[in-house]
């Protein structure tokens, strides 16, 4: 009798276990950063970063193929370590960040390699152009964070290379290389209420620097006078 009852309970609960939904994570904009490298006139590779990315990850470490990722990257947070370089890079003949203030990546498929590596392919929208990009992703850790509020956190590293001209960013071809190498470091916190930033008004998370007040910043020099 006990054996029959046990078997019946297992049969009832098994379908629910199989259908358990993967966890939803919210990107931590403070600990998520995009680093890029691009050739500078053949002398070196200029390095820059973009901070403050927001997005949602749906992830089950036991089934990478079901994972989805949607990320928005605020290009106005770009930093090359020099204000003139920043102004030139965000100007109309390059990123044109006034008209295209964000880059956006939305995953379309995930191809697992092993327990901690996968290729994540998606549609990257940059400079008003959408094209397919594949990220080589490494899962660094998935565990409870050791600091308050002790939330379950996933940490990832990713790399990719893209052609800037493929996205219409073709200015200064004799000075700036076409290939742009990306390195992404990201942390995502489990949050069942996480929403895609494209569907909700922006909210500054705790610890994120406030947006710059453009009214207090001097007008940039004309693009023609600024050289990368």
Steps between C-alpha positions, in 0.01 A plus 500: 500500500779742593690408184193569284445837667864598450487406131179697454652810658809473280287468186297806598797720583736396217323702227510813718873453564566456128309820424675710765576839347861628482594790726476861389795730569540877478834633378689696766599822316769579758684171441433463129735664254580481130865548404592562136830521315552651155814574301622861513689597183706182520683623810296335774155373593289759672314360801163622619219388725125546523338465842139498619355224281155372597322184401332173585640147490288186521737216585502137608859372540373147431357602162689784332289466184198649675691813606397841370675834533389855427742787569505877444836679499499880560757638254513835677684315779788426262843592639832498313681680778496839327210743452601596145519134398163438661345794315648391167387139542144597589477760220286471190769361270565206735251361756258794465386441856259793496281319245591147612557522877489126565634177361276197554570127495221239496597133495351268238674169577744347746738218411649333810861382488529358853367579848661844513539606135261582218469703182216750529379637168268796474398815319713803583348837416758776478493833316155413366622177338415148619733207428578161648784473753622193692640530852737237641370480858655356816301444819733604782273435797138441593447521874374706789684832518714531818388861563155635592233451384652153432314449174571214264735644237633383165833628370605480135786598270449528124697595190415585140640685200289714270551719195408860572438571132239222497299723733555813294767640733748573223656837585878553516594177313866605472523563875269240657507127430188319387518205740374571851587244767250476786546365850201496730498442875152462647323416823130427520290475815202266527185708488163341419359846428774600256367675190663576168622864512356547152153446646530712815603857586868521604564486873843576643602203717678553830867567446469619142638852442228754414471608138706802399316832496571621146396852597814522717739364237665736249398451139739263319728622223376450141557148374725623217752633753514183709725218387499152658 
